[in-house]
Amino acid sequence: MSTTQATYGTWSRPLKKTGLVGFLTTVDHKKIGIGYAIGALFFLLVGGVEALIIRLQLMSPENNLVDAETYNQLFTMHGTTMVFLAVMPLSAAFFNYIMPLQIGARDVAFPRLNALGLWCFIAGGVIVNLSWFFQAAPAIGWFGYAPLTSKQFDPDIGTDFWIIGLQILGIASLAGSFNFITTILNMRAPGLTMMRLPVFTWMTLITSFLIILAFPPITIALVELMFDRHFGTHFFNVAGGGKPILWQHVFWIFGHPEVYILILPAMGIISEVLPVFSRKPLFGYPLVVFSGAVIGFLGFAVWSHHMFTTGLGIVATSAFAFLTMLISIPTGVKIFNWIGTLWGGRISFSVPMLYALGFIWMFMMGGFTGIMHSSPPVDAQQQDSYFVIAHFHYVLIGGSIFALLCGIYFWFPKVTGKLMDEAVGKIFFYTIFFGFNLAFFPMHILGMTGMPRRTHTYKAEMGWAEPNFWSTIGALILGVGIAAVVLQVIYSCFKGKPSGNNPWDARTLEWDTSSPPKEYNFGYTPIIKARDQVWENNHGTDLKKMDKIAPDSHGIHMPDQSWWPLVVSIGLFIAGLGVVFHHQTWGMLIPFIGGDSVISLLHITMPGLLLTFFGIYMWALEGPGGYHLHPDPEELKSAIDPKESGHWE
Amino acid sequence: MKWLTYIWIGILLLITGISIPQCLNTAGEGSFINKTGQQSTLDPQGPIAQNQLDVFYVTLWVTLFLFITVGGALAFATWKFRVRKGDDPDFIPAQSHGHPLVELGLVVGSAALLVVIAIPTFSGILLKDQIPVPEDGEVIEINVTGYQWWWGFEYPEHGIHTANEIVFPAGKVVKLNLKANDVIHSFWLPKLAGKLDLIPGRDNKMWIQADEPGYFWGQCAEYCGDSHAYMLFRAVALSEEDYAAWVVDQQTQSVVGEADYSPVNFEEADKDLVLKGTDLFVQNCARCHSVDPNVQTMGPNLAHFGSRTSIAAGWLENEPENLEHWILHPDKVKPGNFMWKGFPDPYNPKGPPQMEGLKDANLTREDAQALVAYLYSLK
């Protein structure tokens, strides 16, 4: 391989591809995707432990396994961790790894920005969870309603950890989304029109737009909250002329699209897996894509259905009820199309397929309770009760998590070149399936019989003891199942049997690469002639088979590695920590030796910001860089010489 | 390996099977099947709760229908089109891409089912939000104020303040004006109506009505801090005559008044204990708790405490041992409780409390018993 690189004396671009330096400076979308997955699975287990403690506390009435204050921290952190640190990054892992392969690209449009996303995710996740170590985890619920979050009612720094952590996580999500949109719109292989895109790539695109439009509101809300807490403003403080309900509106304008951000990637994965294991194309592809877009769009129009019990008035309540009911139509369309995919197919029950079928069933049930919530009279009894908890866990675990696990089992051979054991995978699937249903179905009963959510305990007279007990048993089984899957993933990385390029006889372009793909993904430029191009290559007519154009003489252009995304993230981490601790004593930050002097913004935040800006400046100075390499000649068999192709490269 | 799978699935099925009757037949008074749970929404005792349950059943039937049809189609397709032993492994089924007419039909069908839900939905919204004006013009109006972690109930027409137990006549429209003193709370009395939030700075209004006299449980349904789980309340619907008598009772002073906190009525045999309790009350409790039904202070109004059915906002039954425990260890009953740690200064929440609590009062058991005797004489 020949390489050329930018140099500034000692500041040359890092070259090592392996080891710690290789990982910290990587800009390869595949390595970044794996980084997201490892982080996400770690936080999935952390959030899972938090959930199990909650369930053990609720196992019997008037229990005191943990005290009320700790319990309130646990449900806050469980929700925050699962939404922002488990499901979103796991989706990001797939966006990162799979999407460029599906469109025939060699990487994303902005490789260093991609790395920034990964490191900001780690920084944000660490900041939020650092609160535990200071015995100051936030106890405000994952949606932190004002004025409970004001300094008056929440004087400790837990909420500040939460605010800063979420802001940094927001940077990660936004960086990723700008990248993915640009990549999908600009870097598709020749012939890959939008309507030939795999559905997972479409969902990546739609989700990225949702993130870009939904994160600014929560950024603003968090800034306003921070200012109320520290700089004397009164956005949510009644005494100063503010309105607590403002927080709810701004939060949910983010929060509702957020749940579609959580589910659309999952639906994308299911839309890939079902056709493969039915050996038929996706039924109604244009409508599946279009309904995904409609769900994304309407997702911004329904936020106040989370506020049906706040006294919005007849007009607003009716409008949001109507729009919420509407959104169930495109969702239903997807379910009908998935069933249509199965219909007339030849269905094999691999582990990914079991998760996909489980998804359809569980998501359908979660959707039904969603329809119930869409009616304000019904919601008046169900809101803030265990019925809601049942609903969203059916769509988030039975939906998102099932689909993400499906994606892991489906794409594991591509990512690692190894197979995960099918029989073992099935045992774990049934464990998770039964554990999940046992844990969450009784919660419908608890909600109907009046158990409110976010309650440390409950009285024995209420009759809630049995459903709570069995729910805990289910949660323990579910926990065992999830932990087992994570262990199987790790084990299979080392001991799995070789998989070959396309063990599932799958349909989309990523399956045409080696397993794992080479660093440059595709040695040739593919010329796409159909949707499900790999299926057409293997089973279709010659007319629709893909052409391959060899690279020209100077080879394949690859991005250089860089330290600066990591440096910028570290700078943001330090600056954020400084904001959390400003006005606290040094002794609080560093026990025993810190002393009593007060930390000001100049002490920690300022240096952090300076580091951030320095990192950005050097990032800009180092330029895009890049080097060329030549692919493995094996891959270029039957590739057309670029000069004769009549296509651009 | 296969046998292991079958055994494990068998165990999972067994656990599921055992759990189902247990969850449906919850023990004690709160049985799901019998629908008699204290806060069960399946046991409506008033028109709003009844309407909300009716609309719920509409959604339940519609979604059950969808479950059977759509779920059935899923199950059927999975069974009928599965790979069977002996099938050609390279067989490729017809690669059909879709069927627009089927799609259109399903979309129209879904929309039609939503209309079925939408119609009772909109009339339900109107029922809850439009406070009815009865022909005789008699509406009982109660101001509900949510505090961390208790409920203040004020009857402006009668000049009564009470706490944690809301009393009203059955068969009449009761209008509730919901205010919040500190953070957001939510008033949920499931057997009579769905909930409405109490939001600082916002005046929410709702109405409830009990068909018959009865006793109901309610609970705060918006996370409001440390003791959110312990912020319950009780509701009593009385016949019209009983309610009128209750109002008169409440309006009557139970203490001598004019800065004299001693009770008006008490057993001569308990005199020493009660008077000791009066002194202790004045020293330790009076700064937050009023015993005059006309006056509301920072803590729950305790006028006529002796006739209430529950303590600590519906959490404990009003019995001597419970009351003693509550007085001596409020922090153990309701974590973070201000009665124990004192009422914080809003401008300096981590500094010394604005009003001292019982933490440093070092009450003994005898002190507590005296206070119990005093409070029970406030009937």
Boltz contact constraints between the chains, C-beta under 6 A:
constraints:
  - contact:
      token1: [A, 68]
      token2: [B, 226]
      max_distance: 6.0
  - contact:
      token1: [A, 68]
      token2: [B, 335]
      max_distance: 6.0
  - contact:
      token1: [A, 69]
      token2: [B, 226]
      max_distance: 6.0
  - contact:
      token1: [A, 141]
      token2: [B, 223]
      max_distance: 6.0
  - contact:
      token1: [A, 145]
      token2: [B, 184]
      max_distance: 6.0
  - contact:
      token1: [A, 147]
      token2: [B, 183]
      max_distance: 6.0
  - contact:
      token1: [A, 148]
      token2: [B, 183]
      max_distance: 6.0
  - contact:
      token1: [A, 152]
      token2: [B, 346]
      max_distance: 6.0
  - contact:
      token1: [A, 152]
      token2: [B, 349]
      max_distance: 6.0
  - contact:
      token1: [A, 153]
      token2: [B, 183]
      max_distance: 6.0
  - contact:
      token1: [A, 155]
      token2: [B, 349]
      max_distance: 6.0
  - contact:
      token1: [A, 155]
      token2: [B, 350]
      max_distance: 6.0
  - contact:
      token1: [A, 238]
      token2: [B, 200]
      max_distance: 6.0
  - contact:
      token1: [A, 238]
      token2: [B, 201]
      max_distance: 6.0
  - contact:
      token1: [A, 244]
      token2: [B, 199]
      max_distance: 6.0
  - contact:
      token1: [A, 244]
      token2: [B, 200]
      max_distance: 6.0
  - contact:
      token1: [A, 245]
      token2: [B, 199]
      max_distance: 6.0
  - contact:
      token1: [A, 279]
      token2: [B, 92]
      max_distance: 6.0
  - contact:
      token1: [A, 279]
      token2: [B, 93]
      max_distance: 6.0
  - contact:
      token1: [A, 280]
      token2: [B, 93]
      max_distance: 6.0
  - contact:
      token1: [A, 280]
      token2: [B, 95]
      max_distance: 6.0
  - contact:
      token1: [A, 281]
      token2: [B, 95]
      max_distance: 6.0
  - contact:
      token1: [A, 281]
      token2: [B, 97]
      max_distance: 6.0
  - contact:
      token1: [A, 283]
      token2: [B, 98]
      max_distance: 6.0
  - contact:
      token1: [A, 284]
      token2: [B, 98]
      max_distance: 6.0
  - contact:
      token1: [A, 284]
      token2: [B, 103]
      max_distance: 6.0
  - contact:
      token1: [A, 287]
      token2: [B, 103]
      max_distance: 6.0
  - contact:
      token1: [A, 309]
      token2: [B, 195]
      max_distance: 6.0
  - contact:
      token1: [A, 309]
      token2: [B, 196]
      max_distance: 6.0
  - contact:
      token1: [A, 309]
      token2: [B, 197]
      max_distance: 6.0
  - contact:
      token1: [A, 310]
      token2: [B, 197]
      max_distance: 6.0
  - contact:
      token1: [A, 311]
      token2: [B, 196]
      max_distance: 6.0
  - contact:
      token1: [A, 311]
      token2: [B, 204]
      max_distance: 6.0
  - contact:
      token1: [A, 314]
      token2: [B, 125]
      max_distance: 6.0
  - contact:
      token1: [A, 314]
      token2: [B, 129]
      max_distance: 6.0
  - contact:
      token1: [A, 317]
      token2: [B, 125]
      max_distance: 6.0
  - contact:
      token1: [A, 318]
      token2: [B, 122]
      max_distance: 6.0
  - contact:
      token1: [A, 318]
      token2: [B, 125]
      max_distance: 6.0
  - contact:
      token1: [A, 321]
      token2: [B, 121]
      max_distance: 6.0
  - contact:
      token1: [A, 325]
      token2: [B, 114]
      max_distance: 6.0
  - contact:
      token1: [A, 329]
      token2: [B, 110]
      max_distance: 6.0
  - contact:
      token1: [A, 332]
      token2: [B, 110]
      max_distance: 6.0
  - contact:
      token1: [A, 336]
      token2: [B, 106]
      max_distance: 6.0
  - contact:
      token1: [A, 339]
      token2: [B, 73]
      max_distance: 6.0
  - contact:
      token1: [A, 339]
      token2: [B, 74]
      max_distance: 6.0
  - contact:
      token1: [A, 339]
      token2: [B, 77]
      max_distance: 6.0
  - contact:
      token1: [A, 342]
      token2: [B, 77]
      max_distance: 6.0
  - contact:
      token1: [A, 343]
      token2: [B, 77]
      max_distance: 6.0
  - contact:
      token1: [A, 344]
      token2: [B, 93]
      max_distance: 6.0
  - contact:
      token1: [A, 345]
      token2: [B, 81]
      max_distance: 6.0
  - contact:
      token1: [A, 345]
      token2: [B, 93]
      max_distance: 6.0
  - contact:
      token1: [A, 346]
      token2: [B, 83]
      max_distance: 6.0
  - contact:
      token1: [A, 346]
      token2: [B, 91]
      max_distance: 6.0
  - contact:
      token1: [A, 346]
      token2: [B, 93]
      max_distance: 6.0
  - contact:
      token1: [A, 347]
      token2: [B, 81]
      max_distance: 6.0
  - contact:
      token1: [A, 347]
      token2: [B, 82]
      max_distance: 6.0
  - contact:
      token1: [A, 348]
      token2: [B, 83]
      max_distance: 6.0
  - contact:
      token1: [A, 360]
      token2: [B, 74]
      max_distance: 6.0
  - contact:
      token1: [A, 368]
      token2: [B, 63]
      max_distance: 6.0
  - contact:
      token1: [A, 371]
      token2: [B, 63]
      max_distance: 6.0
  - contact:
      token1: [A, 372]
      token2: [B, 59]
      max_distance: 6.0
  - contact:
      token1: [A, 375]
      token2: [B, 55]
      max_distance: 6.0
  - contact:
      token1: [A, 375]
      token2: [B, 117]
      max_distance: 6.0
  - contact:
      token1: [A, 375]
      token2: [B, 121]
      max_distance: 6.0
  - contact:
      token1: [A, 376]
      token2: [B, 125]
      max_distance: 6.0
  - contact:
      token1: [A, 377]
      token2: [B, 52]
      max_distance: 6.0
  - contact:
      token1: [A, 377]
      token2: [B, 55]
      max_distance: 6.0
  - contact:
      token1: [A, 377]
      token2: [B, 124]
      max_distance: 6.0
  - contact:
      token1: [A, 378]
      token2: [B, 55]
      max_distance: 6.0
  - contact:
      token1: [A, 378]
      token2: [B, 56]
      max_distance: 6.0
  - contact:
      token1: [A, 378]
      token2: [B, 59]
      max_distance: 6.0
  - contact:
      token1: [A, 380]
      token2: [B, 52]
      max_distance: 6.0
  - contact:
      token1: [A, 380]
      token2: [B, 194]
      max_distance: 6.0
  - contact:
      token1: [A, 381]
      token2: [B, 41]
      max_distance: 6.0
  - contact:
      token1: [A, 381]
      token2: [B, 52]
      max_distance: 6.0
  - contact:
      token1: [A, 381]
      token2: [B, 194]
      max_distance: 6.0
  - contact:
      token1: [A, 384]
      token2: [B, 221]
      max_distance: 6.0
  - contact:
      token1: [A, 384]
      token2: [B, 222]
      max_distance: 6.0
  - contact:
      token1: [A, 423]
      token2: [B, 1]
      max_distance: 6.0
  - contact:
      token1: [A, 427]
      token2: [B, 5]
      max_distance: 6.0
  - contact:
      token1: [A, 427]
      token2: [B, 8]
      max_distance: 6.0
  - contact:
      token1: [A, 430]
      token2: [B, 9]
      max_distance: 6.0
  - contact:
      token1: [A, 434]
      token2: [B, 12]
      max_distance: 6.0
  - contact:
      token1: [A, 438]
      token2: [B, 16]
      max_distance: 6.0
  - contact:
      token1: [A, 442]
      token2: [B, 23]
      max_distance: 6.0
  - contact:
      token1: [A, 445]
      token2: [B, 23]
      max_distance: 6.0
  - contact:
      token1: [A, 445]
      token2: [B, 32]
      max_distance: 6.0
  - contact:
      token1: [A, 448]
      token2: [B, 41]
      max_distance: 6.0
  - contact:
      token1: [A, 448]
      token2: [B, 42]
      max_distance: 6.0
  - contact:
      token1: [A, 449]
      token2: [B, 32]
      max_distance: 6.0
  - contact:
      token1: [A, 449]
      token2: [B, 37]
      max_distance: 6.0
  - contact:
      token1: [A, 449]
      token2: [B, 40]
      max_distance: 6.0
  - contact:
      token1: [A, 450]
      token2: [B, 39]
      max_distance: 6.0
  - contact:
      token1: [A, 450]
      token2: [B, 40]
      max_distance: 6.0
  - contact:
      token1: [A, 450]
      token2: [B, 190]
      max_distance: 6.0
  - contact:
      token1: [A, 452]
      token2: [B, 219]
      max_distance: 6.0
  - contact:
      token1: [A, 452]
      token2: [B, 221]
      max_distance: 6.0
  - contact:
      token1: [A, 454]
      token2: [B, 223]
      max_distance: 6.0
  - contact:
      token1: [A, 455]
      token2: [B, 229]
      max_distance: 6.0
  - contact:
      token1: [A, 456]
      token2: [B, 229]
      max_distance: 6.0
  - contact:
      token1: [A, 457]
      token2: [B, 229]
      max_distance: 6.0
  - contact:
      token1: [A, 461]
      token2: [B, 29]
      max_distance: 6.0
  - contact:
      token1: [A, 461]
      token2: [B, 38]
      max_distance: 6.0
  - contact:
      token1: [A, 462]
      token2: [B, 30]
      max_distance: 6.0
  - contact:
      token1: [A, 462]
      token2: [B, 37]
      max_distance: 6.0
  - contact:
      token1: [A, 462]
      token2: [B, 38]
      max_distance: 6.0
  - contact:
      token1: [A, 463]
      token2: [B, 26]
      max_distance: 6.0
  - contact:
      token1: [A, 463]
      token2: [B, 28]
      max_distance: 6.0
  - contact:
      token1: [A, 463]
      token2: [B, 30]
      max_distance: 6.0
  - contact:
      token1: [A, 463]
      token2: [B, 31]
      max_distance: 6.0
  - contact:
      token1: [A, 463]
      token2: [B, 37]
      max_distance: 6.0
  - contact:
      token1: [A, 466]
      token2: [B, 22]
      max_distance: 6.0
  - contact:
      token1: [A, 466]
      token2: [B, 23]
      max_distance: 6.0
  - contact:
      token1: [A, 466]
      token2: [B, 26]
      max_distance: 6.0
  - contact:
      token1: [A, 467]
      token2: [B, 23]
      max_distance: 6.0
  - contact:
      token1: [A, 470]
      token2: [B, 19]
      max_distance: 6.0
  - contact:
      token1: [A, 470]
      token2: [B, 23]
      max_distance: 6.0
  - contact:
      token1: [A, 539]
      token2: [B, 92]
      max_distance: 6.0
